[in-house]
Amino acid sequence: MITPAVLLLLCTGVLPVLLDQPQTPVMRTMLRHQLNLASMGNRRYEAPSARVPEETESAMAPEELNLNVVHPKWPKKILGLYILLADDTEKGFGSEANWTPELFDWQQEAANVLFFTFIHPDTMEVPPTFRTLAATRGTGLPGSVPADTVIMFAIGGYAYSIKPNPWHWLVTKEAAEAMAVKVAEWPEKYGCDGIDLDLEEGAGAKKEAGPNMIHFIRKLKELKPDIIISQPVYGFPQVQAETDVINASWDSKGTSANLVDSIGLMVYVGTQALSYVDNYANGGGKWKGFPITASAPKNVILLGAMGQSSSSDIKTLAEESVKQDLLGIMVWYASVKNGFDYAVNWDASTNDDSIKGYKEAMKILKAEK
């Protein structure tokens, strides 16, 4: 079935144009694969309208609970779950909704990084559910976040990249840096360790978006040097802002500019993410005109996995992460207790074989010293 995400790419002409250009047989195959890949983001792909935050009872932030925020280190090997906590297209679960999310036991066992989804880029306000769940870290309460689990706040997603478009704080350098000042407060105020910049097609195609995102990141790192920043990307580079950020973060020899800390491959079919590692690990060695000029170290690259990947595919991704010294696996997506779902055939939390696979994968990744 052709998803709306694929239809969007077809309508904008991005992939067909690339296929019409001279390419090696391998690259043409990879481009054709890309036509069939689901992008990350809200599975329903509605474009919610910009809105003014409603006045609701807000959850208590860590400081209001008299908790000391201790930030775990970025693991050497990662199994990260995108967990669903806020979506304005889901009735009762919008950005201002105040409900109590809890982790499943398997999520506490199998993941060492949690990506909280999604912060609306129009308001850039942290949802009550983010604050509530983050405040449980290290408490040992049922459904709480383990003490050594890294918390990442994900901004945007597919639907929020289609609308609002543009993101207002990526229109000018001044706006980007002003937003960095606000976001720099999040780790101590709301208990996160970093942010995930899920700026996709739509707002990510704006010419000014990439350069201003770089200004945002640079200012944020200046204000909060230890904040972790992850950048999800398509298997083949297609979103200009994502490409700009990657190219600014490493040079062709792999030297870091201390901007982005990791790259996540949004390729969610079987083990196909492995086929796209070289686009970012060896961008500087590709042909003239290849969008990626950076050559990022392999140990900053995360392999994408569909939530309901088979246990055998999950094992392969974990073993290859160790063998190739990749950073690990990021999973789109998993629902939490009391929460919502997009599609039952994507949700890791509703498939026993997938859950088994993620538990085993974490054992494999943890065994790597």
MITOR-258351 format. One line per field, with one value per residue (C-alpha): residue number from 1; residue in one letter; x, y, z. Coordinates in pm, whole numbers, plus 50000, padded with zeros to 5 digits. Layout:
BEGIN
voza NUM / ...
kemar A / ...
x X / ...
y Y / ...
z Z / ...
***
This chain:
BEGIN
voza 1 / 2 / 3 / 4 / 5 / 6 / 7 / 8 / 9 / 10 / 11 / 12 / 13 / 14 / 15 / 16 / 17 / 18 / 19 / 20 / 21 / 22 / 23 / 24 / 25 / 26 / 27 / 28 / 29 / 30 / 31 / 32 / 33 / 34 / 35 / 36 / 37 / 38 / 39 / 40 / 41 / 42 / 43 / 44 / 45 / 46 / 47 / 48 / 49 / 50 / 51 / 52 / 53 / 54 / 55 / 56 / 57 / 58 / 59 / 60 / 61 / 62 / 63 / 64 / 65 / 66 / 67 / 68 / 69 / 70 / 71 / 72 / 73 / 74 / 75 / 76 / 77 / 78 / 79 / 80 / 81 / 82 / 83 / 84 / 85 / 86 / 87 / 88 / 89 / 90 / 91 / 92 / 93 / 94 / 95 / 96 / 97 / 98 / 99 / 100 / 101 / 102 / 103 / 104 / 105 / 106 / 107 / 108 / 109 / 110 / 111 / 112 / 113 / 114 / 115 / 116 / 117 / 118 / 119 / 120 / 121 / 122 / 123 / 124 / 125 / 126 / 127 / 128 / 129 / 130 / 131 / 132 / 133 / 134 / 135 / 136 / 137 / 138 / 139 / 140 / 141 / 142 / 143 / 144 / 145 / 146 / 147 / 148 / 149 / 150 / 151 / 152 / 153 / 154 / 155 / 156 / 157 / 158 / 159 / 160 / 161 / 162 / 163 / 164 / 165 / 166 / 167 / 168 / 169 / 170 / 171 / 172 / 173 / 174 / 175 / 176 / 177 / 178 / 179 / 180 / 181 / 182 / 183 / 184 / 185 / 186 / 187 / 188 / 189 / 190 / 191 / 192 / 193 / 194 / 195 / 196 / 197 / 198 / 199 / 200 / 201 / 202 / 203 / 204 / 205 / 206 / 207 / 208 / 209 / 210 / 211 / 212 / 213 / 214 / 215 / 216 / 217 / 218 / 219 / 220 / 221 / 222 / 223 / 224 / 225 / 226 / 227 / 228 / 229 / 230 / 231 / 232 / 233 / 234 / 235 / 236 / 237 / 238 / 239 / 240 / 241 / 242 / 243 / 244 / 245 / 246 / 247 / 248 / 249 / 250 / 251 / 252 / 253 / 254 / 255 / 256 / 257 / 258 / 259 / 260 / 261 / 262 / 263 / 264 / 265 / 266 / 267 / 268 / 269 / 270 / 271 / 272 / 273 / 274 / 275 / 276 / 277 / 278 / 279 / 280 / 281 / 282 / 283 / 284 / 285 / 286 / 287 / 288 / 289 / 290 / 291 / 292 / 293 / 294 / 295 / 296 / 297 / 298 / 299 / 300 / 301 / 302 / 303 / 304 / 305 / 306 / 307 / 308 / 309 / 310 / 311 / 312 / 313 / 314 / 315 / 316 / 317 / 318 / 319 / 320 / 321 / 322 / 323 / 324 / 325 / 326 / 327 / 328 / 329 / 330 / 331 / 332 / 333 / 334 / 335 / 336 / 337 / 338 / 339 / 340 / 341 / 342 / 343 / 344 / 345 / 346 / 347 / 348 / 349 / 350 / 351 / 352 / 353 / 354 / 355 / 356 / 357 / 358 / 359 / 360 / 361 / 362 / 363 / 364 / 365 / 366 / 367 / 368 / 369
kemar M / I / T / P / A / V / L / L / L / L / C / T / G / V / L / P / V / L / L / D / Q / P / Q / T / P / V / M / R / T / M / L / R / H / Q / L / N / L / A / S / M / G / N / R / R / Y / E / A / P / S / A / R / V / P / E / E / T / E / S / A / M / A / P / E / E / L / N / L / N / V / V / H / P / K / W / P / K / K / I / L / G / L / Y / I / L / L / A / D / D / T / E / K / G / F / G / S / E / A / N / W / T / P / E / L / F / D / W / Q / Q / E / A / A / N / V / L / F / F / T / F / I / H / P / D / T / M / E / V / P / P / T / F / R / T / L / A / A / T / R / G / T / G / L / P / G / S / V / P / A / D / T / V / I / M / F / A / I / G / G / Y / A / Y / S / I / K / P / N / P / W / H / W / L / V / T / K / E / A / A / E / A / M / A / V / K / V / A / E / W / P / E / K / Y / G / C / D / G / I / D / L / D / L / E / E / G / A / G / A / K / K / E / A / G / P / N / M / I / H / F / I / R / K / L / K / E / L / K / P / D / I / I / I / S / Q / P / V / Y / G / F / P / Q / V / Q / A / E / T / D / V / I / N / A / S / W / D / S / K / G / T / S / A / N / L / V / D / S / I / G / L / M / V / Y / V / G / T / Q / A / L / S / Y / V / D / N / Y / A / N / G / G / G / K / W / K / G / F / P / I / T / A / S / A / P / K / N / V / I / L / L / G / A / M / G / Q / S / S / S / S / D / I / K / T / L / A / E / E / S / V / K / Q / D / L / L / G / I / M / V / W / Y / A / S / V / K / N / G / F / D / Y / A / V / N / W / D / A / S / T / N / D / D / S / I / K / G / Y / K / E / A / M / K / I / L / K / A / E / K
x 50000 / 50132 / 50137 / 50069 / 50439 / 50535 / 50267 / 50414 / 50760 / 50618 / 50419 / 50714 / 50917 / 51218 / 51276 / 51159 / 51402 / 51688 / 51596 / 51603 / 51961 / 52265 / 52320 / 52508 / 52292 / 52335 / 52225 / 51924 / 51820 / 51856 / 51653 / 51377 / 51382 / 51341 / 51015 / 50872 / 50994 / 50764 / 50898 / 50908 / 50648 / 50280 / 50142 / 49813 / 49995 / 49723 / 49854 / 49723 / 49675 / 49881 / 49713 / 49731 / 49794 / 49484 / 49485 / 49502 / 49631 / 50000 / 50198 / 50469 / 50818 / 51107 / 51204 / 50846 / 50865 / 51189 / 51385 / 51747 / 51793 / 52083 / 52172 / 52292 / 52572 / 52501 / 52550 / 52822 / 52557 / 52193 / 51852 / 51620 / 51241 / 51023 / 50734 / 50398 / 50314 / 50151 / 49979 / 49730 / 49555 / 49470 / 49159 / 49241 / 49616 / 49705 / 49996 / 49810 / 49644 / 49726 / 49724 / 49963 / 50192 / 50371 / 50632 / 50571 / 50810 / 50973 / 51050 / 51228 / 51434 / 51503 / 51571 / 51846 / 51723 / 51365 / 51256 / 50945 / 50723 / 50631 / 50678 / 50480 / 50727 / 50476 / 50459 / 50774 / 50600 / 50685 / 50367 / 50252 / 50299 / 50669 / 50716 / 50518 / 50709 / 51051 / 50991 / 50964 / 51322 / 51510 / 51212 / 51158 / 50783 / 50573 / 50602 / 50887 / 51194 / 51503 / 51773 / 52029 / 51791 / 51853 / 51551 / 51531 / 51253 / 51160 / 51058 / 50839 / 50775 / 50627 / 50288 / 50433 / 50680 / 50399 / 50217 / 50332 / 50549 / 50782 / 50877 / 50871 / 51195 / 51388 / 51307 / 51592 / 51916 / 51785 / 51471 / 51675 / 51914 / 51628 / 51467 / 51799 / 51792 / 51449 / 51541 / 51863 / 51642 / 51465 / 51718 / 51709 / 51349 / 51183 / 51436 / 51545 / 51903 / 51875 / 51657 / 51575 / 51538 / 51273 / 51243 / 51120 / 50988 / 50781 / 50933 / 51265 / 51271 / 51277 / 51607 / 51660 / 51564 / 51898 / 52129 / 51908 / 51884 / 52264 / 52254 / 52005 / 52226 / 52545 / 52384 / 52229 / 52564 / 52719 / 52460 / 52434 / 52752 / 52647 / 52302 / 52264 / 52134 / 52019 / 51933 / 51704 / 51747 / 51606 / 51816 / 51896 / 51937 / 51621 / 51544 / 51769 / 51769 / 51875 / 52153 / 52272 / 52291 / 52484 / 52731 / 52793 / 52842 / 53132 / 53384 / 53483 / 53740 / 53498 / 53614 / 53329 / 53222 / 53052 / 52701 / 52497 / 52581 / 52404 / 52237 / 51927 / 51839 / 51462 / 51453 / 51200 / 51179 / 51347 / 51722 / 51738 / 51880 / 52214 / 52217 / 52216 / 52490 / 52752 / 52558 / 52650 / 52965 / 53128 / 52949 / 53281 / 53391 / 53088 / 53063 / 53075 / 52737 / 52631 / 52422 / 52621 / 52979 / 53042 / 53182 / 53037 / 53201 / 53003 / 52969 / 52728 / 52484 / 52163 / 51984 / 51609 / 51374 / 50999 / 50831 / 50703 / 51022 / 51076 / 51303 / 51543 / 51573 / 51620 / 51896 / 52068 / 52056 / 52204 / 52479 / 52571 / 52577 / 52846 / 53030 / 53041 / 53076 / 52750 / 52574 / 52281 / 51910 / 51625 / 51270 / 50968 / 50753 / 50612 / 50299 / 50296 / 50048 / 49734 / 49833 / 49737 / 49842 / 49865 / 49860 / 49858 / 50091 / 50363 / 50350 / 50628 / 50423 / 50161 / 50391 / 50546 / 50804 / 50926 / 50943 / 51147 / 51377 / 51438 / 51518 / 51771 / 51912 / 51982 / 52175 / 52385 / 52450 / 52527 / 52779 / 52988 / 53253
y 50000 / 50345 / 50560 / 50934 / 50985 / 50810 / 51000 / 51324 / 51232 / 51125 / 51445 / 51665 / 51477 / 51420 / 51049 / 51021 / 51299 / 51117 / 50795 / 50975 / 51088 / 50867 / 50639 / 50317 / 50001 / 49977 / 50337 / 50296 / 49994 / 50188 / 50477 / 50239 / 50086 / 50436 / 50477 / 50193 / 50302 / 50454 / 50776 / 50839 / 51062 / 51045 / 50734 / 50899 / 51184 / 51442 / 51796 / 51953 / 52327 / 52572 / 52648 / 52851 / 52637 / 52577 / 52646 / 52310 / 52175 / 52117 / 51823 / 51882 / 51923 / 51742 / 52054 / 52090 / 51733 / 51818 / 51570 / 51623 / 51576 / 51337 / 51304 / 50957 / 50937 / 50869 / 50490 / 50335 / 50107 / 50208 / 50053 / 50350 / 50348 / 50625 / 50619 / 50789 / 51056 / 51349 / 51403 / 51675 / 51445 / 51194 / 51289 / 51310 / 51284 / 51629 / 51848 / 51988 / 51663 / 51562 / 51185 / 50944 / 50745 / 50439 / 50218 / 49849 / 49613 / 49513 / 49878 / 49920 / 49610 / 49644 / 50016 / 50245 / 50550 / 50678 / 50929 / 51110 / 51205 / 51478 / 51841 / 52074 / 52306 / 52591 / 52632 / 52445 / 52376 / 52053 / 51842 / 51750 / 51380 / 51439 / 51607 / 51343 / 51046 / 51215 / 51293 / 50919 / 50844 / 50663 / 50647 / 50274 / 50328 / 50097 / 50212 / 50453 / 50535 / 50347 / 50565 / 50500 / 50547 / 50852 / 51072 / 51255 / 51501 / 51462 / 51780 / 51773 / 51450 / 51404 / 51566 / 51863 / 51918 / 51943 / 52194 / 52431 / 52518 / 52695 / 52644 / 53004 / 52978 / 52859 / 53166 / 53382 / 53335 / 53558 / 53347 / 53024 / 53146 / 53279 / 52934 / 52776 / 52986 / 52842 / 52481 / 52506 / 52519 / 52190 / 51945 / 52098 / 52217 / 51907 / 51626 / 51546 / 51473 / 51586 / 51653 / 51472 / 51706 / 51539 / 51810 / 51632 / 51712 / 52030 / 52268 / 52087 / 52180 / 52554 / 52703 / 52889 / 52598 / 52415 / 52714 / 52839 / 52494 / 52498 / 52836 / 52686 / 52384 / 52588 / 52829 / 52544 / 52368 / 52694 / 52735 / 52366 / 52185 / 51845 / 51834 / 51541 / 51614 / 51344 / 51394 / 51141 / 51116 / 50926 / 50640 / 50843 / 51213 / 51394 / 51664 / 51964 / 52082 / 51737 / 51730 / 52075 / 51970 / 51650 / 51829 / 52092 / 51832 / 51636 / 51702 / 51460 / 51296 / 51240 / 51524 / 51643 / 52008 / 51930 / 51988 / 51668 / 51361 / 51091 / 51010 / 50789 / 50609 / 50627 / 50303 / 50066 / 49764 / 49449 / 49505 / 49746 / 50026 / 49848 / 49928 / 50303 / 50335 / 50418 / 50724 / 50893 / 50708 / 50770 / 51075 / 51245 / 50955 / 50950 / 51095 / 51467 / 51620 / 51363 / 51552 / 51435 / 51564 / 51456 / 51119 / 51057 / 50793 / 50470 / 50473 / 50768 / 50596 / 50430 / 50166 / 50210 / 49927 / 49905 / 49847 / 49508 / 49387 / 49013 / 48891 / 48753 / 49090 / 49265 / 49021 / 49087 / 49463 / 49420 / 49185 / 49412 / 49711 / 49533 / 49395 / 49729 / 49939 / 50122 / 50309 / 50068 / 50060 / 50312 / 50178 / 50352 / 50303 / 50169 / 50268 / 50298 / 50201 / 50419 / 50570 / 50567 / 50380 / 50458 / 50120 / 49787 / 49634 / 49891 / 49900 / 49708 / 49687 / 49459 / 49191 / 48926 / 48818 / 49176 / 49230 / 48912 / 49037 / 49374 / 49211 / 48984 / 49274 / 49471 / 49174 / 49165 / 49539 / 49543 / 49262 / 49489 / 49654
z 50000 / 49914 / 50227 / 50232 / 50307 / 49983 / 49792 / 49922 / 49793 / 49460 / 49425 / 49511 / 49254 / 49478 / 49424 / 49061 / 48965 / 49137 / 48958 / 48624 / 48685 / 48613 / 48910 / 48979 / 48983 / 49360 / 49415 / 49184 / 49388 / 49713 / 49574 / 49468 / 49818 / 49956 / 49765 / 49972 / 50313 / 50573 / 50719 / 51089 / 51244 / 51334 / 51167 / 51076 / 50904 / 50965 / 50968 / 51290 / 51282 / 51480 / 51810 / 52125 / 52436 / 52644 / 53013 / 53185 / 53510 / 53452 / 53581 / 53837 / 53702 / 53877 / 54071 / 54197 / 54326 / 54507 / 54296 / 54199 / 53824 / 53761 / 53395 / 53284 / 53029 / 52661 / 52639 / 52425 / 52274 / 52256 / 52226 / 52206 / 52196 / 52057 / 52302 / 52235 / 52491 / 52310 / 51974 / 51889 / 51641 / 51915 / 52116 / 52483 / 52426 / 52289 / 52392 / 52692 / 52806 / 53161 / 53200 / 53370 / 53137 / 53272 / 53114 / 53057 / 53235 / 52906 / 52824 / 53157 / 53078 / 52706 / 52653 / 52780 / 52585 / 52559 / 52296 / 52425 / 52127 / 52027 / 52125 / 51898 / 51720 / 51710 / 52089 / 52198 / 52527 / 52709 / 52747 / 53098 / 53018 / 52942 / 53278 / 53466 / 53326 / 53343 / 53710 / 53787 / 53684 / 53958 / 54193 / 54153 / 54127 / 53905 / 53544 / 53623 / 53415 / 53540 / 53696 / 53421 / 53124 / 52904 / 52827 / 52495 / 52409 / 52040 / 51859 / 51548 / 51365 / 51020 / 51076 / 51263 / 50978 / 50722 / 50940 / 51083 / 50787 / 50843 / 51206 / 51325 / 51522 / 51215 / 51003 / 51135 / 51327 / 51605 / 51649 / 51646 / 51913 / 52126 / 52114 / 52214 / 52531 / 52613 / 52536 / 52738 / 53049 / 52974 / 53126 / 53473 / 53455 / 53308 / 53351 / 52996 / 52892 / 52533 / 52231 / 51906 / 51607 / 51394 / 51130 / 50819 / 50471 / 50456 / 50710 / 50662 / 50294 / 50363 / 50248 / 50573 / 50801 / 50791 / 50849 / 51131 / 51288 / 51297 / 51472 / 51719 / 51791 / 51821 / 52068 / 52264 / 52297 / 52408 / 52682 / 52776 / 52658 / 52794 / 52630 / 52389 / 52039 / 51797 / 51430 / 51255 / 50876 / 50580 / 50444 / 50135 / 50225 / 50112 / 50369 / 50313 / 50676 / 50798 / 50538 / 50641 / 51006 / 50931 / 50703 / 50969 / 51242 / 51089 / 50813 / 50537 / 50766 / 51052 / 51277 / 51497 / 51521 / 51854 / 51723 / 51675 / 51885 / 51684 / 51353 / 51341 / 51017 / 50964 / 50768 / 50917 / 50686 / 50814 / 50838 / 50544 / 50761 / 50729 / 50356 / 50425 / 50686 / 50423 / 50305 / 50633 / 50740 / 50403 / 50266 / 50203 / 49986 / 49757 / 49409 / 49341 / 49411 / 49673 / 49931 / 50233 / 50244 / 50604 / 50704 / 51047 / 51269 / 51260 / 51637 / 51618 / 51378 / 51498 / 51290 / 51250 / 51344 / 51302 / 51638 / 51534 / 51369 / 51398 / 51678 / 51415 / 51241 / 51575 / 51664 / 51330 / 51388 / 51737 / 51621 / 51330 / 51565 / 51764 / 51461 / 51274 / 51591 / 51524 / 51805 / 51816 / 51738 / 51751 / 51742 / 51589 / 51797 / 52128 / 52318 / 52698 / 52969 / 52974 / 52639 / 52274 / 51963 / 51592 / 51418 / 51595 / 51335 / 51416 / 51795 / 51968 / 52285 / 52126 / 51983 / 52206 / 51948 / 51904 / 52281 / 52313 / 52037 / 52203 / 52537 / 52370 / 52168 / 52484 / 52624 / 52307 / 52317 / 52690 / 52646 / 52425 / 52644
***
